[in-house]
């Protein structure tokens, strides 16, 4: 079954999603951490204390392989469950290869093509994150990219897991699930939207109304 991560650095959102049994991991990035006004290491430790048995993704900052590797090592020292997000660049691939040899799990992020995903998998990334919404924004169908990944992964024994990222709607999640994508990382508001349907709300109101009518009739008959 496809796994769900939450894409946020907000601890209240993470706790709520975890308590509802929705998620089994977390992804963050520098923008999400900055939005919360949090210290990176402190926030990662807070998240680890909430999500007690899943991978927690933090992002290494830098452009060179050396900077990315140093940042990744610093994050990995926090906890063995930390997965380090590394951008899909030539320098990022070098960092992924080095980190793989050191036993540090990585997530190749900002992936927009099957070619990029193949390179990241070959370099030793534990995960790759194709960004769906950003592709749709420029008129390129994101589902076609997921289909390419699904086809390729079905033909080879690849350890790298695919994380559908930049999720903008419940439909993105369903598309990923139908294609057998391993994981979707989803913003909190989209997770909530996935719980909702107008017919569910209407059904609850109808059940409540019918029950109240039954209680009134029972009271009259007695």
C-alpha positions in Angstrom: 0.0 0.0 0.0 1.3 3.5 -0.8 2.7 5.3 2.2 1.9 8.9 3.0 4.3 11.4 4.4 3.3 15.0 5.5 5.1 17.8 3.8 5.4 20.5 6.5 7.6 21.8 9.4 4.6 22.7 11.5 4.6 20.5 14.6 0.8 21.0 15.3 0.0 19.8 11.8 2.4 16.8 12.1 0.9 15.9 15.5 -2.6 16.0 14.2 -1.8 13.9 11.1 0.1 11.4 13.2 -2.7 11.1 15.7 -5.2 10.4 12.9 -3.0 7.6 11.6 -2.5 9.2 8.3 1.2 9.4 8.0 4.4 7.3 8.4 7.0 10.0 7.7 7.7 13.7 7.2 9.4 15.8 4.6 10.6 19.3 5.2 12.7 21.9 3.3 14.4 25.2 4.1 11.4 27.2 3.0 9.1 25.3 5.3 11.5 25.6 8.3 11.9 29.3 7.6 8.2 29.8 7.5 8.0 28.4 11.0 10.8 30.6 12.2 12.4 27.5 13.7 16.0 26.3 14.2 16.6 23.4 11.8 18.1 21.0 14.3 15.7 21.8 17.1 12.7 21.4 14.8 14.0 18.1 13.4 14.3 16.8 17.0 10.7 18.0 17.8 9.4 16.1 14.7 11.3 13.0 15.6 9.6 13.0 19.0 6.2 13.1 17.4 6.6 10.6 14.5 8.2 7.9 16.4 8.9 5.2 13.8 9.1 6.7 10.3 11.7 8.5 8.2 12.1 12.3 8.7 13.5 14.2 5.7 15.6 17.3 6.2 17.5 19.2 3.5 21.2 19.8 3.2 22.0 23.4 2.2 24.7 24.1 -0.4 25.7 23.9 -4.0 28.9 22.0 -4.0 29.3 18.3 -3.2 31.4 19.2 -0.3 28.8 21.6 1.2 26.0 19.2 0.7 27.9 16.3 2.2 28.9 18.3 5.2 25.3 19.4 5.8 24.1 15.9 5.3 26.5 14.5 7.9 25.4 17.1 10.4 21.7 16.2 9.9 22.4 12.5 10.0 24.1 12.8 13.4 20.8 13.9 14.9 19.1 10.5 14.5 19.4 7.4 12.4 15.9 8.0 11.0 16.9 11.2 9.3 16.9 11.1 5.5 18.8 13.9 3.8 17.3 15.7 0.9 19.9 16.6 -1.8 19.1 18.5 -5.0 19.2 16.7 -8.3 22.4 18.3 -9.7 25.8 17.1 -10.8 27.2 18.1 -7.4 24.2 16.6 -5.7 24.9 13.2 -7.4 28.4 13.3 -6.2 27.2 14.0 -2.6 24.6 11.2 -2.9 27.3 8.7 -3.9 29.5 9.7 -1.0 26.7 9.6 1.5 25.6 6.2 0.2 29.0 4.8 1.0 28.8 6.2 4.5 25.4 4.7 5.2 23.5 8.0 5.1 20.1 7.8 3.4 19.3 10.4 0.8 16.3 11.8 -1.0 17.1 13.3 -4.5 14.8 16.2 -4.7 13.7 18.6 -7.4 13.4 15.8 -9.9 11.5 16.7 -13.1 12.4 14.0 -15.6 12.8 10.3 -15.7 16.4 10.8 -16.8 17.1 12.7 -13.6 15.5 10.0 -11.5 17.5 7.2 -13.2 20.7 9.0 -12.5 19.8 9.6 -8.8 18.9 5.9 -8.4 22.1 4.9 -10.0 24.1 7.2 -7.7 22.5 5.4 -4.7 19.6 7.7 -3.5 17.3 6.0 -1.1 14.4 8.0 -2.5 13.7 10.3 -5.4 11.1 13.0 -5.4 9.5 14.0 -8.7 7.7 17.3 -8.3 4.2 17.1 -9.7 2.6 20.5 -9.1 5.5 22.4 -10.5 5.4 20.4 -13.7 1.7 21.0 -14.1 2.4 24.8 -13.5 4.5 24.9 -16.7 2.0 22.9 -18.8 3.8 19.5 -18.6 1.6 16.7 -17.4 2.9 15.3 -14.2 1.1 12.0 -14.6 3.2 11.2 -17.6 6.3 11.4 -15.5 4.8 9.1 -12.9 3.9 6.7 -15.6 7.5 6.7 -16.9 8.8 6.0 -13.4 6.2 3.2 -12.9 7.2 1.6 -16.2 10.9 1.7 -15.5 10.7 0.6 -11.9 8.6 -2.4 -13.0 11.3 -3.7 -15.2 14.3 -3.4 -12.8 15.1 -4.4 -9.3 15.7 -0.9 -8.0 15.9 -0.3 -4.3 15.2 3.5 -4.6 11.7 4.4 -3.6 9.7 7.1 -5.4 8.1 9.9 -3.5 5.4 11.9 -5.4 6.0 15.5 -4.2 4.7 19.0 -4.9 1.2 17.6 -4.3 -1.6 20.1 -5.1 -4.7 18.0 -4.8 -6.2 14.7 -3.7 -6.2 13.7 -7.4 -2.4 13.9 -7.4 -2.3 11.3 -4.6 -4.8 9.0 -6.2 -2.9 9.1 -9.6 0.3 8.2 -7.8 -1.4 5.4 -5.9 -3.0 4.0 -9.1 0.4 3.8 -10.7 2.0 2.0 -7.8 4.2 4.9 -6.7 5.7 4.0 -3.3 5.0 7.2 -1.3 3.2 10.6 -1.6 4.3 13.5 0.6 1.3 15.7 1.1 0.7 19.2 2.6 -1.6 19.2 5.7 -4.5 20.9 3.9 -4.5 18.3 1.2 -4.5 15.5 3.7 -7.6 17.1 5.3 -9.2 17.5 1.9 -8.7 13.7 1.3 -10.9 13.0 4.4 -13.8 15.1 3.0 -16.8 14.4 0.7 -20.1 16.3 0.6 -22.0 13.0 0.6 -20.2 12.0 3.8 -21.3 15.2 5.5 -24.9 14.8 4.2 -25.0 11.2 5.4 -23.9 12.2 8.9 -26.6 14.9 9.1 -29.3 12.4 7.9 -28.3 9.8 10.4 -28.4 12.3 13.2 -31.7 13.7 12.1 -33.3 10.2 11.8 -32.0 9.2 15.2 -33.4 12.4 16.9 -36.8 11.7 15.2 -36.7 8.1 16.5 -36.0 9.4 20.0 -38.9 11.8 19.9 -41.3 9.2 18.7 -40.1 6.8 21.4 -40.7 9.5 24.0 -44.2 10.1 22.7 -45.1 6.4 22.7 -44.1 6.1 26.4 
